[in-house]
Amino acid sequence: MAMRVNHDTAIPLTQDEAIRSLLVVADKRREILGSVVNGTNVNNIPQIWCLHKKVHGYFEAGMTVPEDITLLWSDDNWGNLRRLPLANETGKSAGAGEFSLEVV
């Protein structure tokens, strides 16, 4: 559940517009996912949303992620975690975690 733009640049929208756009894209992807998996209830299909650099800011600004999507906190491209999941985030039905690449 993510969206990338050309050349991995910031979305050329205001923060509120970008958040609304991301949520529309995620809703559409979930609709497609449910239909492709033979009409399966999308809540029963494991999904993850990686909250990388820009999206992390949207999440902190109030973007909500559906309860059944696991939150994944990414590193800052240098192996440093931006933050750890909070108790209310790990308590989601899908949970939350963190991910970091070791820079060698």
C-alpha positions in Angstrom: 0.0 0.0 0.0 2.2 2.8 -1.2 2.6 5.1 -4.1 5.8 6.4 -5.8 6.1 9.3 -8.1 8.5 9.9 -11.0 12.2 9.9 -10.0 11.1 9.3 -6.4 10.5 13.0 -5.8 7.9 14.6 -3.4 4.3 14.7 -4.6 3.8 18.2 -6.1 0.7 18.8 -3.9 -0.1 20.5 -0.6 0.2 18.1 2.4 -3.6 17.8 2.7 -4.0 17.2 -1.0 -1.2 14.5 -0.9 -2.8 12.8 2.1 -6.2 12.7 0.3 -4.6 11.4 -2.9 -2.7 8.6 -1.1 -5.8 7.5 0.7 -7.8 7.4 -2.6 -5.0 5.4 -4.2 -4.9 3.0 -1.2 -8.7 2.5 -1.3 -8.6 1.8 -5.0 -5.8 -0.7 -4.6 -7.7 -2.4 -1.8 -10.7 -2.6 -4.0 -8.7 -4.1 -6.9 -6.9 -6.5 -4.5 -10.2 -7.8 -3.2 -11.6 -8.4 -6.7 -8.4 -10.0 -8.0 -8.3 -12.5 -5.2 -11.7 -13.9 -6.2 -13.8 -11.4 -4.4 -12.1 -12.0 -1.1 -12.9 -9.6 1.7 -9.8 -7.3 1.5 -9.7 -7.2 5.4 -8.6 -10.9 5.2 -5.7 -10.2 2.8 -2.4 -9.4 4.6 -1.2 -5.9 3.6 1.6 -3.6 4.8 2.1 0.1 4.4 5.8 1.2 4.6 5.9 4.7 6.2 9.1 5.9 4.5 10.4 9.5 4.5 7.6 11.6 3.0 4.8 9.3 4.0 6.0 9.3 7.6 5.3 13.1 7.6 1.8 12.5 6.2 1.2 9.9 8.9 2.4 12.3 11.6 0.1 15.0 10.2 -2.9 12.8 10.7 -3.1 10.4 7.7 -5.0 7.3 8.9 -4.2 3.8 7.8 -6.9 1.2 7.8 -6.9 -1.0 10.9 -6.2 -4.2 8.9 -3.0 -2.8 7.3 0.3 -3.4 9.1 2.4 -0.3 9.7 6.1 -0.6 8.8 8.4 2.2 10.0 11.4 2.4 7.7 14.9 3.7 8.3 16.3 7.0 7.0 18.3 5.4 4.2 21.3 5.4 6.6 20.2 2.6 8.9 18.7 4.9 11.6 15.2 4.2 12.6 13.0 7.3 12.4 10.8 6.2 15.3 9.4 3.0 16.9 5.7 2.1 16.8 3.6 3.5 19.7 1.4 1.2 21.9 -1.7 2.3 20.1 -0.1 1.4 16.7 1.2 -2.0 17.8 -2.4 -2.6 19.2 -3.9 -2.4 15.7 -5.4 -5.6 14.5 -2.7 -5.8 11.8 0.1 -4.6 14.2 3.1 -2.4 13.5 6.9 -2.9 13.3 10.1 -1.4 12.1 12.6 -2.0 9.4 16.2 -0.9 8.9 18.8 -1.8 6.3 22.3 -2.2 7.6 24.6 0.2 5.7 27.9 -1.6 4.9 
